[in-house]
């Protein structure tokens, strides 16, 4: 989830007068829609650029009003005024950034490139405004005498810290260099993401020999045939690098050479010496982040970034990651031997390679646990899983979901629900966008079109939340049937949605998911635990044709296999975690003449440094590692594992009661975690819920890494 600081500043303002063209732009007036949602049916790409520019102009005027205010700086006329400034800009950008991720086009991408330097400059003009910072500093200096409540004090300290960490205390010459760095980074990170999407969309593997489909499930074959027909290749099959296409191929295709082709294409996105090449981009990004950290007085970008996390330091992160790495790599080596033996048992003498692992792991899963992914999928029809999640959160918190067909939506595939409390009172609106398309980047994420807050008139503003996924699409003969991993991803993203929907704070910059990266995944990952509970799964794992519950024997096999291939899964993740830290703990920039080769050098050195095994590749190779080079997880990819530490330990609180729906524990989790946003220190919130700090044993036990 991307977080832009100016999106957290949402004021109340009005347009005194507008030119005729402006009145036709839906962003130039309040939304006349149910629940105040964006009028997607009226928004055109041409509306974005003028609305962004007008939003910048209005925001600048509001900042200037704070600066020239002759009254002494106070919490109200400085901190709150700053917090509620920039409403129009935030309103436009929330729609635009969501479109750029889930409904992009060449036109949208060009607007992003045009606006990126302007937005970077606008951000710097505020955070590096010495007169504005002087007022913030004046309020901060008297904080102990202001009688602020806890949330007001948190807003004051976070606002002050935000200015300092943005360079407000730097001398002018360093501020100028910082501006240039920020502008360059805004363009490079944008280009990095666009390149990954472009390369993903450009790849097509066309199969015209039916024998080459051997091993593939009927659903994958049918989808490939329908895509081929849609692209004028009737009678053939087309496979892409979108997850619902590439992963079934890697897990099931008997043709080893074609598996290799798919796996290599997947990991080499952004690394093919074409217009989507990301090698120099990522090295420049790493160099600029290092330089920015040095300007701010830190040795590395990781030192700068991790200061604001639960972990707090590079040393803590690395000690934690290493503690998990040792049992994980040992288990992965055992798994590799098992897969190699299966290759020999099949009568082959080749050595296990990266493009073989998933295929033979799936064969072992079928043999050892009599578990076939295609059989399992028949019990995870998308809408049935959705209704199961609704049922779970009803039991936990009494939440109700009512589908709305009167609410504008940005794409015909999107589902829209009003979310209600048990008493029928309105909580917010939830959009769900499930399937891949060329206009959508890969992966799954949660975002918002409006965050929860209390406005300046004291009115509670309800959130507008969206979750976006790339699940297996329906075919002409079957509905969308989710893989087990897709099902748990749905639960994961729904947890993020709950974090945004149930936020109950005053200030928008502290609301919902505006927390540290290594805490934000707790609400999402804890939801995955309910997905794996047999008593819970029985309520939503229903056969898509008969409606019959999943047989106990199949469910037992799923539970028994929970730890299967966890060495691979954990090592694959940790390899990318180490890669992230290698890029962001450099103390010297990559030389200009070696920018194009930096990623190769770092990947090879990381493999050697940590004793990685060649049969497993990085989950994300450098040139398509969007989390760290175009997302918000630079020096923070470890956060998923850290949040795993939290979620495994937090879920134990439910298990200890003997009831995974225990109302008192659910109430405490909602009040202390889901509702609190960033109004308290993350560890304080966790201890408020759990009664102590987290311990690592539940995480190791959850992943099958705790040996007797």
Beta strands, then each sheet from edge to edge (+ up, - down):
strand 1: 205-207
strand 2: 237-239
strand 3: 400-403
strand 4: 415-420
strand 5: 426-435
strand 6: 445-450
strand 7: 453-454
strand 8: 460-461
strand 9: 463-471
sheet 1: 1+ 2-
sheet 2: 3+ 4- 5+ 9+ 6-
sheet 3: 7+ 8-
end
